[in-house]
Amino acid sequence: MSAVGGVLVAAPVALPAAVVSVGGYLLLGGSIIGAVSQTAISSEEYGEKSRKSGENSSENSPGESGNQP
């Protein structure tokens, strides 16, 4: 989507203002969709990461193991 917008905005021939405007909006929309897709993670992936961090924090916390005074 952003590639099409980029082509319309940077076209070497004279295009009507409406077409260039639409190209700008396509470029903006494609950029926003790209940013959102990079930050989104699946719930399964998030669950695995939170379980791993939970296991590490319980191992390192004092008083949990019973070996420390």
PDB file of N, CA, C, O and CB in Angstrom:
ATOM      1  N   MET A   1       0.827  -1.181   0.000  1.00  0.00           N
ATOM      2  CA  MET A   1       0.000   0.000   0.000  1.00  0.00           C
ATOM      3  C   MET A   1       0.877   1.252   0.000  1.00  0.00           C
ATOM      4  O   MET A   1       0.625   2.191  -0.755  1.00  0.00           O
ATOM      5  CB  MET A   1      -0.944  -0.006   1.207  1.00  0.00           C
ATOM      6  N   SER A   2       1.896   1.262   0.840  1.00  0.00           N
ATOM      7  CA  SER A   2       2.762   2.438   0.872  1.00  0.00           C
ATOM      8  C   SER A   2       3.613   2.529  -0.390  1.00  0.00           C
ATOM      9  O   SER A   2       4.012   3.622  -0.792  1.00  0.00           O
ATOM     10  CB  SER A   2       3.660   2.405   2.111  1.00  0.00           C
ATOM     11  N   ALA A   3       3.894   1.387  -1.017  1.00  0.00           N
ATOM     12  CA  ALA A   3       4.664   1.419  -2.260  1.00  0.00           C
ATOM     13  C   ALA A   3       3.867   2.095  -3.376  1.00  0.00           C
ATOM     14  O   ALA A   3       4.416   2.873  -4.156  1.00  0.00           O
ATOM     15  CB  ALA A   3       5.063  -0.007  -2.681  1.00  0.00           C
ATOM     16  N   VAL A   4       2.579   1.794  -3.446  1.00  0.00           N
ATOM     17  CA  VAL A   4       1.722   2.428  -4.457  1.00  0.00           C
ATOM     18  C   VAL A   4       1.635   3.928  -4.191  1.00  0.00           C
ATOM     19  O   VAL A   4       1.711   4.732  -5.120  1.00  0.00           O
ATOM     20  CB  VAL A   4       0.300   1.793  -4.458  1.00  0.00           C
ATOM     21  N   GLY A   5       1.477   4.301  -2.930  1.00  0.00           N
ATOM     22  CA  GLY A   5       1.432   5.720  -2.572  1.00  0.00           C
ATOM     23  C   GLY A   5       2.719   6.436  -2.923  1.00  0.00           C
ATOM     24  O   GLY A   5       2.691   7.568  -3.404  1.00  0.00           O
ATOM     25  N   GLY A   6       3.839   5.792  -2.688  1.00  0.00           N
ATOM     26  CA  GLY A   6       5.130   6.385  -3.010  1.00  0.00           C
ATOM     27  C   GLY A   6       5.304   6.597  -4.499  1.00  0.00           C
ATOM     28  O   GLY A   6       5.867   7.605  -4.926  1.00  0.00           O
ATOM     29  N   VAL A   7       4.823   5.648  -5.292  1.00  0.00           N
ATOM     30  CA  VAL A   7       4.908   5.783  -6.746  1.00  0.00           C
ATOM     31  C   VAL A   7       4.043   6.945  -7.219  1.00  0.00           C
ATOM     32  O   VAL A   7       4.458   7.722  -8.079  1.00  0.00           O
ATOM     33  CB  VAL A   7       4.478   4.475  -7.441  1.00  0.00           C
ATOM     34  N   LEU A   8       2.840   7.064  -6.659  1.00  0.00           N
ATOM     35  CA  LEU A   8       1.946   8.151  -7.077  1.00  0.00           C
ATOM     36  C   LEU A   8       2.488   9.517  -6.673  1.00  0.00           C
ATOM     37  O   LEU A   8       2.364  10.482  -7.428  1.00  0.00           O
ATOM     38  CB  LEU A   8       0.557   7.952  -6.479  1.00  0.00           C
ATOM     39  N   VAL A   9       3.080   9.604  -5.501  1.00  0.00           N
ATOM     40  CA  VAL A   9       3.595  10.896  -5.038  1.00  0.00           C
ATOM     41  C   VAL A   9       4.844  11.294  -5.818  1.00  0.00           C
ATOM     42  O   VAL A   9       5.023  12.468  -6.144  1.00  0.00           O
ATOM     43  CB  VAL A   9       3.907  10.843  -3.533  1.00  0.00           C
ATOM     44  N   ALA A  10       5.705  10.329  -6.119  1.00  0.00           N
ATOM     45  CA  ALA A  10       6.977  10.632  -6.770  1.00  0.00           C
ATOM     46  C   ALA A  10       6.954  10.380  -8.277  1.00  0.00           C
ATOM     47  O   ALA A  10       8.012  10.215  -8.884  1.00  0.00           O
ATOM     48  CB  ALA A  10       8.075   9.815  -6.142  1.00  0.00           C
ATOM     49  N   ALA A  11       5.790  10.348  -8.882  1.00  0.00           N
ATOM     50  CA  ALA A  11       5.690  10.082 -10.325  1.00  0.00           C
ATOM     51  C   ALA A  11       6.401  11.182 -11.119  1.00  0.00           C
ATOM     52  O   ALA A  11       6.256  12.367 -10.816  1.00  0.00           O
ATOM     53  CB  ALA A  11       4.200   9.980 -10.763  1.00  0.00           C
ATOM     54  N   PRO A  12       7.170  10.780 -12.137  1.00  0.00           N
ATOM     55  CA  PRO A  12       7.915  11.776 -12.919  1.00  0.00           C
ATOM     56  C   PRO A  12       7.036  12.570 -13.897  1.00  0.00           C
ATOM     57  O   PRO A  12       7.493  13.552 -14.481  1.00  0.00           O
ATOM     58  CB  PRO A  12       9.020  11.088 -13.690  1.00  0.00           C
ATOM     59  N   VAL A  13       5.792  12.152 -14.074  1.00  0.00           N
ATOM     60  CA  VAL A  13       4.888  12.877 -14.973  1.00  0.00           C
ATOM     61  C   VAL A  13       3.910  13.698 -14.136  1.00  0.00           C
ATOM     62  O   VAL A  13       3.687  13.405 -12.961  1.00  0.00           O
ATOM     63  CB  VAL A  13       4.120  11.892 -15.918  1.00  0.00           C
ATOM     64  N   ALA A  14       3.339  14.710 -14.741  1.00  0.00           N
ATOM     65  CA  ALA A  14       2.377  15.564 -14.042  1.00  0.00           C
ATOM     66  C   ALA A  14       1.060  14.810 -13.868  1.00  0.00           C
ATOM     67  O   ALA A  14       0.438  14.386 -14.842  1.00  0.00           O
ATOM     68  CB  ALA A  14       2.148  16.897 -14.817  1.00  0.00           C
ATOM     69  N   LEU A  15       0.655  14.653 -12.629  1.00  0.00           N
ATOM     70  CA  LEU A  15      -0.611  13.987 -12.313  1.00  0.00           C
ATOM     71  C   LEU A  15      -1.554  15.011 -11.689  1.00  0.00           C
ATOM     72  O   LEU A  15      -1.109  16.002 -11.112  1.00  0.00           O
ATOM     73  CB  LEU A  15      -0.391  12.768 -11.349  1.00  0.00           C
ATOM     74  N   PRO A  16      -2.848  14.768 -11.808  1.00  0.00           N
ATOM     75  CA  PRO A  16      -3.795  15.679 -11.158  1.00  0.00           C
ATOM     76  C   PRO A  16      -3.580  15.722  -9.647  1.00  0.00           C
ATOM     77  O   PRO A  16      -3.105  14.753  -9.055  1.00  0.00           O
ATOM     78  CB  PRO A  16      -5.236  15.258 -11.468  1.00  0.00           C
ATOM     79  N   ALA A  17      -3.925  16.832  -9.035  1.00  0.00           N
ATOM     80  CA  ALA A  17      -3.714  17.023  -7.600  1.00  0.00           C
ATOM     81  C   ALA A  17      -4.453  15.979  -6.778  1.00  0.00           C
ATOM     82  O   ALA A  17      -3.954  15.559  -5.734  1.00  0.00           O
ATOM     83  CB  ALA A  17      -4.158  18.415  -7.183  1.00  0.00           C
ATOM     84  N   ALA A  18      -5.614  15.556  -7.215  1.00  0.00           N
ATOM     85  CA  ALA A  18      -6.389  14.558  -6.473  1.00  0.00           C
ATOM     86  C   ALA A  18      -5.640  13.218  -6.412  1.00  0.00           C
ATOM     87  O   ALA A  18      -5.655  12.541  -5.384  1.00  0.00           O
ATOM     88  CB  ALA A  18      -7.777  14.365  -7.126  1.00  0.00           C
ATOM     89  N   VAL A  19      -4.987  12.845  -7.519  1.00  0.00           N
ATOM     90  CA  VAL A  19      -4.252  11.580  -7.556  1.00  0.00           C
ATOM     91  C   VAL A  19      -3.042  11.650  -6.631  1.00  0.00           C
ATOM     92  O   VAL A  19      -2.741  10.684  -5.930  1.00  0.00           O
ATOM     93  CB  VAL A  19      -3.809  11.246  -9.000  1.00  0.00           C
ATOM     94  N   VAL A  20      -2.358  12.769  -6.626  1.00  0.00           N
ATOM     95  CA  VAL A  20      -1.204  12.945  -5.743  1.00  0.00           C
ATOM     96  C   VAL A  20      -1.658  12.948  -4.288  1.00  0.00           C
ATOM     97  O   VAL A  20      -0.963  12.416  -3.423  1.00  0.00           O
ATOM     98  CB  VAL A  20      -0.451  14.257  -6.076  1.00  0.00           C
ATOM     99  N   SER A  21      -2.814  13.540  -4.012  1.00  0.00           N
ATOM    100  CA  SER A  21      -3.366  13.543  -2.652  1.00  0.00           C
ATOM    101  C   SER A  21      -3.682  12.129  -2.188  1.00  0.00           C
ATOM    102  O   SER A  21      -3.351  11.747  -1.066  1.00  0.00           O
ATOM    103  CB  SER A  21      -4.631  14.410  -2.586  1.00  0.00           C
ATOM    104  N   VAL A  22      -4.320  11.359  -3.054  1.00  0.00           N
ATOM    105  CA  VAL A  22      -4.641   9.961  -2.717  1.00  0.00           C
ATOM    106  C   VAL A  22      -3.345   9.186  -2.479  1.00  0.00           C
ATOM    107  O   VAL A  22      -3.279   8.351  -1.577  1.00  0.00           O
ATOM    108  CB  VAL A  22      -5.484   9.286  -3.855  1.00  0.00           C
ATOM    109  N   GLY A  23      -2.330   9.453  -3.271  1.00  0.00           N
ATOM    110  CA  GLY A  23      -1.042   8.792  -3.075  1.00  0.00           C
ATOM    111  C   GLY A  23      -0.440   9.106  -1.720  1.00  0.00           C
ATOM    112  O   GLY A  23       0.157   8.235  -1.087  1.00  0.00           O
ATOM    113  N   GLY A  24      -0.590  10.338  -1.274  1.00  0.00           N
ATOM    114  CA  GLY A  24      -0.099  10.710   0.051  1.00  0.00           C
ATOM    115  C   GLY A  24      -0.827   9.973   1.162  1.00  0.00           C
ATOM    116  O   GLY A  24      -0.216   9.534   2.137  1.00  0.00           O
ATOM    117  N   TYR A  25      -2.147   9.841   1.005  1.00  0.00           N
ATOM    118  CA  TYR A  25      -2.919   9.109   2.013  1.00  0.00           C
ATOM    119  C   TYR A  25      -2.574   7.621   2.002  1.00  0.00           C
ATOM    120  O   TYR A  25      -2.518   6.995   3.060  1.00  0.00           O
ATOM    121  CB  TYR A  25      -4.423   9.299   1.775  1.00  0.00           C
ATOM    122  N   LEU A  26      -2.344   7.051   0.827  1.00  0.00           N
ATOM    123  CA  LEU A  26      -1.927   5.649   0.761  1.00  0.00           C
ATOM    124  C   LEU A  26      -0.572   5.451   1.429  1.00  0.00           C
ATOM    125  O   LEU A  26      -0.355   4.460   2.127  1.00  0.00           O
ATOM    126  CB  LEU A  26      -1.868   5.175  -0.697  1.00  0.00           C
ATOM    127  N   LEU A  27       0.324   6.386   1.214  1.00  0.00           N
ATOM    128  CA  LEU A  27       1.646   6.322   1.829  1.00  0.00           C
ATOM    129  C   LEU A  27       1.536   6.391   3.351  1.00  0.00           C
ATOM    130  O   LEU A  27       2.197   5.630   4.057  1.00  0.00           O
ATOM    131  CB  LEU A  27       2.537   7.460   1.307  1.00  0.00           C
ATOM    132  N   LEU A  28       0.717   7.288   3.849  1.00  0.00           N
ATOM    133  CA  LEU A  28       0.511   7.414   5.294  1.00  0.00           C
ATOM    134  C   LEU A  28      -0.125   6.156   5.876  1.00  0.00           C
ATOM    135  O   LEU A  28       0.317   5.648   6.907  1.00  0.00           O
ATOM    136  CB  LEU A  28      -0.366   8.632   5.601  1.00  0.00           C
ATOM    137  N   GLY A  29      -1.162   5.657   5.210  1.00  0.00           N
ATOM    138  CA  GLY A  29      -1.834   4.445   5.695  1.00  0.00           C
ATOM    139  C   GLY A  29      -0.907   3.245   5.718  1.00  0.00           C
ATOM    140  O   GLY A  29      -0.921   2.465   6.670  1.00  0.00           O
ATOM    141  N   GLY A  30      -0.103   3.091   4.678  1.00  0.00           N
ATOM    142  CA  GLY A  30       0.844   1.978   4.645  1.00  0.00           C
ATOM    143  C   GLY A  30       1.887   2.076   5.735  1.00  0.00           C
ATOM    144  O   GLY A  30       2.297   1.061   6.298  1.00  0.00           O
ATOM    145  N   SER A  31       2.320   3.281   6.038  1.00  0.00           N
ATOM    146  CA  SER A  31       3.299   3.474   7.112  1.00  0.00           C
ATOM    147  C   SER A  31       2.705   3.118   8.465  1.00  0.00           C
ATOM    148  O   SER A  31       3.362   2.478   9.286  1.00  0.00           O
ATOM    149  CB  SER A  31       3.802   4.919   7.127  1.00  0.00           C
ATOM    150  N   ILE A  32       1.472   3.528   8.700  1.00  0.00           N
ATOM    151  CA  ILE A  32       0.813   3.224   9.979  1.00  0.00           C
ATOM    152  C   ILE A  32       0.587   1.726  10.121  1.00  0.00           C
ATOM    153  O   ILE A  32       0.835   1.162  11.187  1.00  0.00           O
ATOM    154  CB  ILE A  32      -0.530   3.974  10.092  1.00  0.00           C
ATOM    155  N   ILE A  33       0.119   1.076   9.059  1.00  0.00           N
ATOM    156  CA  ILE A  33      -0.112  -0.374   9.113  1.00  0.00           C
ATOM    157  C   ILE A  33       1.202  -1.114   9.358  1.00  0.00           C
ATOM    158  O   ILE A  33       1.237  -2.087  10.111  1.00  0.00           O
ATOM    159  CB  ILE A  33      -0.770  -0.871   7.802  1.00  0.00           C
ATOM    160  N   GLY A  34       2.267  -0.661   8.732  1.00  0.00           N
ATOM    161  CA  GLY A  34       3.575  -1.293   8.954  1.00  0.00           C
ATOM    162  C   GLY A  34       4.048  -1.159  10.390  1.00  0.00           C
ATOM    163  O   GLY A  34       4.597  -2.105  10.956  1.00  0.00           O
ATOM    164  N   ALA A  35       3.838   0.010  10.982  1.00  0.00           N
ATOM    165  CA  ALA A  35       4.254   0.219  12.371  1.00  0.00           C
ATOM    166  C   ALA A  35       3.432  -0.634  13.328  1.00  0.00           C
ATOM    167  O   ALA A  35       3.978  -1.211  14.268  1.00  0.00           O
ATOM    168  CB  ALA A  35       4.127   1.695  12.748  1.00  0.00           C
ATOM    169  N   VAL A  36       2.140  -0.717  13.101  1.00  0.00           N
ATOM    170  CA  VAL A  36       1.277  -1.521  13.974  1.00  0.00           C
ATOM    171  C   VAL A  36       1.609  -2.994  13.851  1.00  0.00           C
ATOM    172  O   VAL A  36       1.622  -3.705  14.855  1.00  0.00           O
ATOM    173  CB  VAL A  36      -0.200  -1.289  13.638  1.00  0.00           C
ATOM    174  N   SER A  37       1.878  -3.467  12.648  1.00  0.00           N
ATOM    175  CA  SER A  37       2.175  -4.885  12.472  1.00  0.00           C
ATOM    176  C   SER A  37       3.503  -5.273  13.114  1.00  0.00           C
ATOM    177  O   SER A  37       3.682  -6.429  13.496  1.00  0.00           O
ATOM    178  CB  SER A  37       2.197  -5.231  10.994  1.00  0.00           C
ATOM    179  N   GLN A  38       4.423  -4.347  13.239  1.00  0.00           N
ATOM    180  CA  GLN A  38       5.693  -4.657  13.887  1.00  0.00           C
ATOM    181  C   GLN A  38       5.563  -4.716  15.407  1.00  0.00           C
ATOM    182  O   GLN A  38       6.354  -5.389  16.067  1.00  0.00           O
ATOM    183  CB  GLN A  38       6.738  -3.627  13.500  1.00  0.00           C
ATOM    184  N   THR A  39       4.582  -4.024  15.965  1.00  0.00           N
ATOM    185  CA  THR A  39       4.434  -4.023  17.420  1.00  0.00           C
ATOM    186  C   THR A  39       3.483  -5.098  17.904  1.00  0.00           C
ATOM    187  O   THR A  39       3.499  -5.433  19.088  1.00  0.00           O
ATOM    188  CB  THR A  39       3.952  -2.677  17.892  1.00  0.00           C
ATOM    189  N   ALA A  40       2.669  -5.641  17.043  1.00  0.00           N
ATOM    190  CA  ALA A  40       1.683  -6.641  17.448  1.00  0.00           C
ATOM    191  C   ALA A  40       2.353  -7.994  17.652  1.00  0.00           C
ATOM    192  O   ALA A  40       3.202  -8.399  16.859  1.00  0.00           O
ATOM    193  CB  ALA A  40       0.562  -6.753  16.400  1.00  0.00           C
ATOM    194  N   ILE A  41       1.965  -8.694  18.725  1.00  0.00           N
ATOM    195  CA  ILE A  41       2.431 -10.050  18.967  1.00  0.00           C
ATOM    196  C   ILE A  41       1.226 -10.924  19.268  1.00  0.00           C
ATOM    197  O   ILE A  41       0.187 -10.425  19.700  1.00  0.00           O
ATOM    198  CB  ILE A  41       3.461 -10.095  20.132  1.00  0.00           C
ATOM    199  N   SER A  42       1.356 -12.212  19.046  1.00  0.00           N
ATOM    200  CA  SER A  42       0.246 -13.115  19.314  1.00  0.00           C
ATOM    201  C   SER A  42       0.147 -13.390  20.810  1.00  0.00           C
ATOM    202  O   SER A  42       1.121 -13.221  21.544  1.00  0.00           O
ATOM    203  CB  SER A  42       0.413 -14.431  18.532  1.00  0.00           C
ATOM    204  N   SER A  43      -1.031 -13.813  21.258  1.00  0.00           N
ATOM    205  CA  SER A  43      -1.212 -14.092  22.680  1.00  0.00           C
ATOM    206  C   SER A  43      -0.389 -15.305  23.111  1.00  0.00           C
ATOM    207  O   SER A  43       0.068 -15.365  24.252  1.00  0.00           O
ATOM    208  CB  SER A  43      -2.695 -14.322  22.992  1.00  0.00           C
ATOM    209  N   GLU A  44      -0.196 -16.272  22.211  1.00  0.00           N
ATOM    210  CA  GLU A  44       0.635 -17.428  22.543  1.00  0.00           C
ATOM    211  C   GLU A  44       2.079 -17.001  22.779  1.00  0.00           C
ATOM    212  O   GLU A  44       2.720 -17.449  23.730  1.00  0.00           O
ATOM    213  CB  GLU A  44       0.568 -18.481  21.423  1.00  0.00           C
ATOM    214  N   GLU A  45       2.577 -16.149  21.924  1.00  0.00           N
ATOM    215  CA  GLU A  45       3.951 -15.669  22.070  1.00  0.00           C
ATOM    216  C   GLU A  45       4.096 -14.873  23.359  1.00  0.00           C
ATOM    217  O   GLU A  45       5.100 -15.015  24.058  1.00  0.00           O
ATOM    218  CB  GLU A  45       4.359 -14.808  20.860  1.00  0.00           C
ATOM    219  N   TYR A  46       3.113 -14.039  23.689  1.00  0.00           N
ATOM    220  CA  TYR A  46       3.160 -13.253  24.909  1.00  0.00           C
ATOM    221  C   TYR A  46       3.115 -14.155  26.135  1.00  0.00           C
ATOM    222  O   TYR A  46       3.823 -13.903  27.110  1.00  0.00           O
ATOM    223  CB  TYR A  46       2.008 -12.254  24.943  1.00  0.00           C
ATOM    224  N   GLY A  47       2.308 -15.184  26.102  1.00  0.00           N
ATOM    225  CA  GLY A  47       2.204 -16.102  27.229  1.00  0.00           C
ATOM    226  C   GLY A  47       3.501 -16.826  27.499  1.00  0.00           C
ATOM    227  O   GLY A  47       3.880 -17.007  28.656  1.00  0.00           O
ATOM    228  N   GLU A  48       4.191 -17.245  26.447  1.00  0.00           N
ATOM    229  CA  GLU A  48       5.470 -17.924  26.622  1.00  0.00           C
ATOM    230  C   GLU A  48       6.500 -16.996  27.235  1.00  0.00           C
ATOM    231  O   GLU A  48       7.268 -17.409  28.103  1.00  0.00           O
ATOM    232  CB  GLU A  48       5.977 -18.459  25.291  1.00  0.00           C
ATOM    233  N   LYS A  49       6.526 -15.750  26.795  1.00  0.00           N
ATOM    234  CA  LYS A  49       7.496 -14.802  27.326  1.00  0.00           C
ATOM    235  C   LYS A  49       7.210 -14.489  28.783  1.00  0.00           C
ATOM    236  O   LYS A  49       8.139 -14.374  29.582  1.00  0.00           O
ATOM    237  CB  LYS A  49       7.493 -13.521  26.506  1.00  0.00           C
ATOM    238  N   SER A  50       5.941 -14.348  29.143  1.00  0.00           N
ATOM    239  CA  SER A  50       5.622 -14.007  30.533  1.00  0.00           C
ATOM    240  C   SER A  50       5.893 -15.187  31.455  1.00  0.00           C
ATOM    241  O   SER A  50       6.292 -14.990  32.602  1.00  0.00           O
ATOM    242  CB  SER A  50       4.156 -13.566  30.658  1.00  0.00           C
ATOM    243  N   ARG A  51       5.684 -16.412  30.975  1.00  0.00           N
ATOM    244  CA  ARG A  51       5.992 -17.581  31.807  1.00  0.00           C
ATOM    245  C   ARG A  51       7.493 -17.696  32.030  1.00  0.00           C
ATOM    246  O   ARG A  51       7.937 -18.025  33.131  1.00  0.00           O
ATOM    247  CB  ARG A  51       5.451 -18.869  31.156  1.00  0.00           C
ATOM    248  N   LYS A  52       8.281 -17.424  30.983  1.00  0.00           N
ATOM    249  CA  LYS A  52       9.731 -17.501  31.130  1.00  0.00           C
ATOM    250  C   LYS A  52      10.229 -16.455  32.122  1.00  0.00           C
ATOM    251  O   LYS A  52      11.082 -16.756  32.957  1.00  0.00           O
ATOM    252  CB  LYS A  52      10.418 -17.313  29.770  1.00  0.00           C
ATOM    253  N   SER A  53       9.718 -15.253  32.044  1.00  0.00           N
ATOM    254  CA  SER A  53      10.173 -14.220  32.961  1.00  0.00           C
ATOM    255  C   SER A  53       9.689 -14.506  34.374  1.00  0.00           C
ATOM    256  O   SER A  53      10.374 -14.164  35.338  1.00  0.00           O
ATOM    257  CB  SER A  53       9.689 -12.844  32.502  1.00  0.00           C
ATOM    258  N   GLY A  54       8.534 -15.119  34.517  1.00  0.00           N
ATOM    259  CA  GLY A  54       8.028 -15.471  35.842  1.00  0.00           C
ATOM    260  C   GLY A  54       8.884 -16.534  36.508  1.00  0.00           C
ATOM    261  O   GLY A  54       9.128 -16.481  37.713  1.00  0.00           O
ATOM    262  N   GLU A  55       9.344 -17.509  35.711  1.00  0.00           N
ATOM    263  CA  GLU A  55      10.199 -18.557  36.260  1.00  0.00           C
ATOM    264  C   GLU A  55      11.529 -17.983  36.718  1.00  0.00           C
ATOM    265  O   GLU A  55      12.030 -18.357  37.778  1.00  0.00           O
ATOM    266  CB  GLU A  55      10.429 -19.660  35.225  1.00  0.00           C
ATOM    267  N   ASN A  56      12.103 -17.091  35.946  1.00  0.00           N
ATOM    268  CA  ASN A  56      13.393 -16.505  36.300  1.00  0.00           C
ATOM    269  C   ASN A  56      13.291 -15.643  37.544  1.00  0.00           C
ATOM    270  O   ASN A  56      14.191 -15.669  38.383  1.00  0.00           O
ATOM    271  CB  ASN A  56      13.935 -15.682  35.145  1.00  0.00           C
ATOM    272  N   SER A  57      12.224 -14.888  37.681  1.00  0.00           N
ATOM    273  CA  SER A  57      12.117 -14.003  38.828  1.00  0.00           C
ATOM    274  C   SER A  57      11.905 -14.789  40.113  1.00  0.00           C
ATOM    275  O   SER A  57      12.369 -14.353  41.167  1.00  0.00           O
ATOM    276  CB  SER A  57      10.984 -13.015  38.626  1.00  0.00           C
ATOM    277  N   SER A  58      11.222 -15.930  40.071  1.00  0.00           N
ATOM    278  CA  SER A  58      11.009 -16.701  41.293  1.00  0.00           C
ATOM    279  C   SER A  58      12.290 -17.422  41.709  1.00  0.00           C
ATOM    280  O   SER A  58      12.512 -17.654  42.897  1.00  0.00           O
ATOM    281  CB  SER A  58       9.869 -17.714  41.097  1.00  0.00           C
ATOM    282  N   GLU A  59      13.130 -17.776  40.742  1.00  0.00           N
ATOM    283  CA  GLU A  59      14.391 -18.428  41.085  1.00  0.00           C
ATOM    284  C   GLU A  59      15.364 -17.465  41.743  1.00  0.00           C
ATOM    285  O   GLU A  59      16.160 -17.871  42.590  1.00  0.00           O
ATOM    286  CB  GLU A  59      15.025 -19.031  39.846  1.00  0.00           C
ATOM    287  N   ASN A  60      15.312 -16.214  41.370  1.00  0.00           N
ATOM    288  CA  ASN A  60      16.285 -15.243  41.854  1.00  0.00           C
ATOM    289  C   ASN A  60      15.819 -14.473  43.085  1.00  0.00           C
ATOM    290  O   ASN A  60      16.602 -13.721  43.665  1.00  0.00           O
ATOM    291  CB  ASN A  60      16.610 -14.278  40.763  1.00  0.00           C
ATOM    292  N   SER A  61      14.586 -14.639  43.491  1.00  0.00           N
ATOM    293  CA  SER A  61      14.103 -13.849  44.619  1.00  0.00           C
ATOM    294  C   SER A  61      14.563 -14.466  45.931  1.00  0.00           C
ATOM    295  O   SER A  61      14.498 -15.686  46.083  1.00  0.00           O
ATOM    296  CB  SER A  61      12.570 -13.738  44.589  1.00  0.00           C
ATOM    297  N   PRO A  62      15.029 -13.658  46.891  1.00  0.00           N
ATOM    298  CA  PRO A  62      15.514 -14.192  48.167  1.00  0.00           C
ATOM    299  C   PRO A  62      14.362 -14.722  49.016  1.00  0.00           C
ATOM    300  O   PRO A  62      13.252 -14.191  48.990  1.00  0.00           O
ATOM    301  CB  PRO A  62      16.282 -13.113  48.940  1.00  0.00           C
ATOM    302  N   GLY A  63      14.656 -15.782  49.770  1.00  0.00           N
ATOM    303  CA  GLY A  63      13.674 -16.333  50.674  1.00  0.00           C
ATOM    304  C   GLY A  63      12.792 -17.388  50.030  1.00  0.00           C
ATOM    305  O   GLY A  63      12.080 -18.089  50.749  1.00  0.00           O
ATOM    306  N   GLU A  64      12.804 -17.531  48.760  1.00  0.00           N
ATOM    307  CA  GLU A  64      11.977 -18.507  48.074  1.00  0.00           C
ATOM    308  C   GLU A  64      12.564 -19.914  48.205  1.00  0.00           C
ATOM    309  O   GLU A  64      11.819 -20.882  48.358  1.00  0.00           O
ATOM    310  CB  GLU A  64      11.826 -18.130  46.601  1.00  0.00           C
ATOM    311  N   SER A  65      13.899 -20.034  48.146  1.00  0.00           N
ATOM    312  CA  SER A  65      14.522 -21.347  48.109  1.00  0.00           C
ATOM    313  C   SER A  65      14.653 -21.981  49.477  1.00  0.00           C
ATOM    314  O   SER A  65      14.728 -23.205  49.576  1.00  0.00           O
ATOM    315  CB  SER A  65      15.866 -21.250  47.478  1.00  0.00           C
ATOM    316  N   GLY A  66      14.682 -21.194  50.526  1.00  0.00           N
ATOM    317  CA  GLY A  66      14.800 -21.735  51.862  1.00  0.00           C
ATOM    318  C   GLY A  66      16.235 -21.931  52.296  1.00  0.00           C
ATOM    319  O   GLY A  66      16.470 -22.219  53.470  1.00  0.00           O
ATOM    320  N   ASN A  67      17.212 -21.789  51.409  1.00  0.00           N
ATOM    321  CA  ASN A  67      18.616 -21.961  51.729  1.00  0.00           C
ATOM    322  C   ASN A  67      19.249 -20.688  52.272  1.00  0.00           C
ATOM    323  O   ASN A  67      20.342 -20.735  52.838  1.00  0.00           O
ATOM    324  CB  ASN A  67      19.362 -22.420  50.513  1.00  0.00           C
ATOM    325  N   GLN A  68      18.592 -19.576  52.111  1.00  0.00           N
ATOM    326  CA  GLN A  68      19.169 -18.316  52.555  1.00  0.00           C
ATOM    327  C   GLN A  68      18.638 -17.941  53.918  1.00  0.00           C
ATOM    328  O   GLN A  68      17.477 -18.217  54.219  1.00  0.00           O
ATOM    329  CB  GLN A  68      18.881 -17.206  51.554  1.00  0.00           C
ATOM    330  N   PRO A  69      19.478 -17.302  54.775  1.00  0.00           N
ATOM    331  CA  PRO A  69      19.039 -16.958  56.142  1.00  0.00           C
ATOM    332  C   PRO A  69      18.010 -15.871  56.177  1.00  0.00           C
ATOM    333  O   PRO A  69      17.557 -15.485  57.255  1.00  0.00           O
ATOM    334  CB  PRO A  69      20.204 -16.540  56.971  1.00  0.00           C
TER     335      PRO A  69
END
